[in-house]
Amino acid sequence: PVTLPANAIEASECETVLDPYMGSGTTGIAAARAHKNFIGVEKDKRHFDNACYRIRRELEGALV
């Protein structure tokens, strides 16, 4: 769930969030919602593509 990383991200004073095991991109979505920069690393191309798709959709929705 996005709320788990969102709580930690929102409580942090950092400007950039690093997720070295990006998986499905949940942390990236939470970072986008908190208006933080995000760096995600994922070695599995299928997971990486899915995470990028999910984060892109979040950003597009946030811009509308």
SULQUIUR-V98290 format. One record per residue. N is the residue number from 1. RES is the residue in one letter. SS is DSSP state (A for helix, B for strand, O for the rest). D_CENTER is the distance of its C-alpha to the mean C-alpha in whole Angstrom. Layout:
# SULQUIUR-V98290
n->N res->RES ss->SS d_center->D_CENTER
n->N res->RES ss->SS d_center->D_CENTER
This chain:
# SULQUIUR-V98290
n->1 res->P ss->O d_center->12
n->2 res->V ss->A d_center->9
n->3 res->T ss->A d_center->12
n->4 res->L ss->A d_center->12
n->5 res->P ss->A d_center->9
n->6 res->A ss->A d_center->9
n->7 res->N ss->A d_center->13
n->8 res->A ss->A d_center->13
n->9 res->I ss->A d_center->10
n->10 res->E ss->A d_center->13
n->11 res->A ss->A d_center->16
n->12 res->S ss->O d_center->15
n->13 res->E ss->O d_center->16
n->14 res->C ss->O d_center->14
n->15 res->E ss->O d_center->13
n->16 res->T ss->B d_center->11
n->17 res->V ss->B d_center->8
n->18 res->L ss->B d_center->9
n->19 res->D ss->B d_center->8
n->20 res->P ss->O d_center->11
n->21 res->Y ss->O d_center->11
n->22 res->M ss->O d_center->8
n->23 res->G ss->O d_center->10
n->24 res->S ss->O d_center->9
n->25 res->G ss->O d_center->5
n->26 res->T ss->A d_center->5
n->27 res->T ss->A d_center->4
n->28 res->G ss->A d_center->0
n->29 res->I ss->A d_center->4
n->30 res->A ss->A d_center->5
n->31 res->A ss->A d_center->5
n->32 res->A ss->A d_center->6
n->33 res->R ss->A d_center->9
n->34 res->A ss->O d_center->10
n->35 res->H ss->O d_center->10
n->36 res->K ss->O d_center->9
n->37 res->N ss->B d_center->9
n->38 res->F ss->B d_center->6
n->39 res->I ss->B d_center->8
n->40 res->G ss->B d_center->7
n->41 res->V ss->O d_center->11
n->42 res->E ss->O d_center->12
n->43 res->K ss->O d_center->16
n->44 res->D ss->O d_center->16
n->45 res->K ss->A d_center->16
n->46 res->R ss->A d_center->16
n->47 res->H ss->A d_center->13
n->48 res->F ss->A d_center->12
n->49 res->D ss->A d_center->13
n->50 res->N ss->A d_center->12
n->51 res->A ss->A d_center->8
n->52 res->C ss->A d_center->9
n->53 res->Y ss->A d_center->11
n->54 res->R ss->A d_center->9
n->55 res->I ss->A d_center->6
n->56 res->R ss->A d_center->10
n->57 res->R ss->A d_center->11
n->58 res->E ss->A d_center->9
n->59 res->L ss->A d_center->10
n->60 res->E ss->A d_center->13
n->61 res->G ss->A d_center->14
n->62 res->A ss->A d_center->13
n->63 res->L ss->A d_center->16
n->64 res->V ss->O d_center->18
